[in-house]
């Protein structure tokens, strides 16, 4: 990754991938999701902002865990919620 990236993205050594292909919170309430994201701090797999419940953004606000990765097949990117910077990997 480039030095022009934020410290949060530079801190990601190994991208954490999804162990499940469901939103961990939507499953509890029979909710629906559009796309999945993986928290790079704790490994939680949660739904994106296009999903009705926006669980990953809620997770960021609750925990402060800044970096997420797409859990979608073929997508290889990271996003820092804190600094609003994207990186391909």
N, C-alpha and C positions, 0 to 999 in steps of 0.2 A: 504494500500500500504506500501511497505517496506521502511525503512529509507535509503536504498542504492540507492533509486531513486533520480533524480535531483529535485531541488526546484520547477521547473515548474510543474512536475507531482504531486508532493506533494501538490501543491496549488489547485489541482482539487478536490473539495468537492463533487460535483454532476456532473455526466457526462451529457453533453448536447447532445441530440439526434436530428436526422434530422426531420424537420417538413415537408419536401418534399423529394421525392425520385428522384430528378433530380439535375444535376449540374446547379446552378443558372447562371453561365456564359455561359455554352454551349447552354442553351436554347435560349439565346439572339442571337446566331449566327447559330443556327441549327447544332451545333457541336455534336460530339458523345463522350461518356465517357465509361470507363470500370468499375470502382468502385468509390464509393462516400466516402468522408471523411467530418467530421464536425469539424469546428474550435471551440475549447473549450473556446475561449475568446469572440467571437462575434456571434457564432452560424451559420455562413455561411456554406452551404452545397456545396462542390465543388469536382471536379474530381481529381483522384489520378495520380501518376506519370506514370502509365501504359497507361493512356489516352493521346490522341494526344496533348491536350492543357495544361495539367498539372496545372490546375488552383489553386489547393490547395498550391502547392509549390510557385507559383507566389504570392498568397495571403500572405504566410509567409514572403517572401522577401519584399513585399510592406508594410506590417503592423507590422511585428515583432511578431505576435501572434504565440507562440511556440508550443502549444499542439493541436493535432488533435485526433479524435476518428474515428474508422471505422463506416460507416453507413450501412454496409452490414449485412443482417440477419444472426444471429448466431455468428457473430464476436464481441468479447468484449475485445478490446485492445485500448490503448492510445499510441501515439508516440510523443516524444518531438523532433521537428525539430532542435532546437538549440543545444541540448546535444546528439542527436541521441541515445535515450534510449526508449525502449518499456516497457510497463507494461500491464499486464492482469488485468481485473477487473471483 
